[in-house]
Amino acid sequence: MKAADTTLCISPDWRLRYDGNRLVVYKFSIEEVQWMSPSFRDAIALTLFDGHTDLQTVTERFAKILGCPLDKAQKAMQEIIAAYLLSDLKILADTRSLAGREWIACEPAHLKLSGKAYQQKKRLDAPLSLLLMPCNTCDTDCIYCYAERKPVRRNEHLTVSRWKELIDEAAAAEIRIATFSGGDPVRYPGILSIIDRLISREFIFSMTTKAHVLLPFASRLLDMGFGQRDFQVSIDAWSDGLADHMVKRPGYKAIAVDSIRNLLRRGIRVRTNSVCTPLNLHDVPNLLMNLAKLGVRKSSIAVYGRSLFRHDDALFLSEEQIAWLRERVDAVRQQFPDYEIKFNGATIDYNAIPEEEKNRRWKERAHCSGGSSSMTICADGRVILCEQMPQEEQYSAGNVKTQGLIEVWNSDRMKALAFPPKERFIGTVCEDCEEFDECHYDYGYCFRDALNAYGTVFGPPPNCPKAPESPRFA
């Protein structure tokens, strides 16, 4: 790599954000929560990669800012490039490799940060993403639904104007990622106004629905600049009767297909999601084939999983059924190579996992983002840590009807919910665990799964190697 001929930038897949007196690097994605706080040295270097200045000049500026010899700066720059450009993370990119993709430069760190006070604390001063639940109502009553769907009176819903204010508050705090859940967000009367505000504030977000998307609605999306964002339509089978039975709505298959066609006619990119149970297992490959022929280019297949609010063991797939489906999904991929199908089906029974394997998975587990990097806003303004938690006062961090977004995020109540003190875990295996701080503050323990397995959030999640026996989860 010749320094004089190389121009680097932050990859378009990542973003930089100042969080108090530190820099945060995060994945700019609605599907993957990943963030880190680099060292002060690395922060200085990363913000100098503006996509216009060659590597040699960047290195010279780097040396001047840090007040170190050029040879020392060059050695440090080699380490930084190895960590951020050549590693699997690919946070840095060579502008010549981007094929027209745009990137965003960041104000140089030495103008914003103080080295002496630089902090790499665990929790963010503002979340990276929001999960929005404008309403809890649906046109369907899916047999596999995991949502609480708590009734909310019309006069208790957040108003459209308040939702728009919240989006403005988020944008001011440099929050640019949102997802929708519920309930069906399309059932909310002011959903188009909310979408329009998200677009105008340059959010990335996805929509999901089982409602009937008519052509005028799709046209409005196009006019607002919905662009290359995904609009997800959920459908679980191609057989009319089976598709209708899965969501308990007569005629649903026809509604879903018409929604897909209406969106595609207006140039809106459609993806689908399907939940697989023994009932629709053998119809899913046929569903994928027909979706590909319709023009869908992204689909996700999820296996049925346990929920807090309604559950049926009979809907679990066996390992043999998952293996059968995986083979058929691979066959569809081969036939339609431009069709992206996401399927990571697996049974989840923590009691059946050997101890050594359970320990390995525990160390490699995903980090929980609830209260750490994301927050969920319910239809009535209540803020909770996870969309699958009960919408009750004991699990609420505040209410954005009367409080500001960042006010709730940094409240003592939010911190106590996301990181409860050790004394709340007396009588559990967490009480004397040497890994308590790492588990809670570094990873974020899964309070949702703890509640689902044992009826309390003040205990271990069932995937913990020290956890008691738990029910099957998928």
Salt bridges, closest charged atoms under 4 A:
ASP13 OD1 - ARG101 NH2 2.71
ASP19 OD1 - ARG17 NH2 3.46
ASP19 OD2 - ARG22 NH2 3.02
ASP19 OD2 - LYS121 NZ 3.74
GLU31 OE2 - ARG271 NH1 2.46
GLU32 OE1 - LYS27 NZ 2.96
ASP42 OD1 - ARG41 NE 2.95
GLU79 OE1 - ARG41 NH1 2.84
ASP94 OD2 - ARG96 NH2 2.78
ASP125 OD1 - LYS121 NZ 3.81
ASP139 OD1 - ARG187 NH1 2.64
ASP139 OD2 - ARG249 NH1 3.87
ASP141 OD1 - ARG149 NH2 2.71
GLU165 OE1 - ARG162 NH1 3.06
ASP168 OD2 - ARG197 NH1 2.66
ASP168 OD1 - ARG201 NE 2.83
GLU169 OE2 - ARG162 NH1 2.83
ASP230 OD1 - ARG269 NE 2.55
ASP230 OD2 - ARG271 NH1 3.53
ASP230 OD2 - LYS298 NZ 3.71
ASP240 OD1 - LYS253 NZ 3.38
ASP258 OD2 - HIS212 NE2 2.77
ASP313 OD1 - ARG306 NH2 3.52
ASP313 OD1 - HIS311 NE2 2.54
GLU327 OE1 - ARG328 NH1 3.34
ASP330 OD1 - ARG333 NH1 2.56
GLU357 OE2 - ARG360 NH2 2.54
GLU357 OE2 - ARG361 NE 2.99
GLU364 OE1 - ARG360 NH1 2.67
ASP380 OD2 - ARG382 NH2 3.37
GLU393 OE1 - ARG382 NH1 3.11
ASP442 OD1 - LYS122 NZ 3.21
ASP449 OD1 - ARG448 NE 2.97
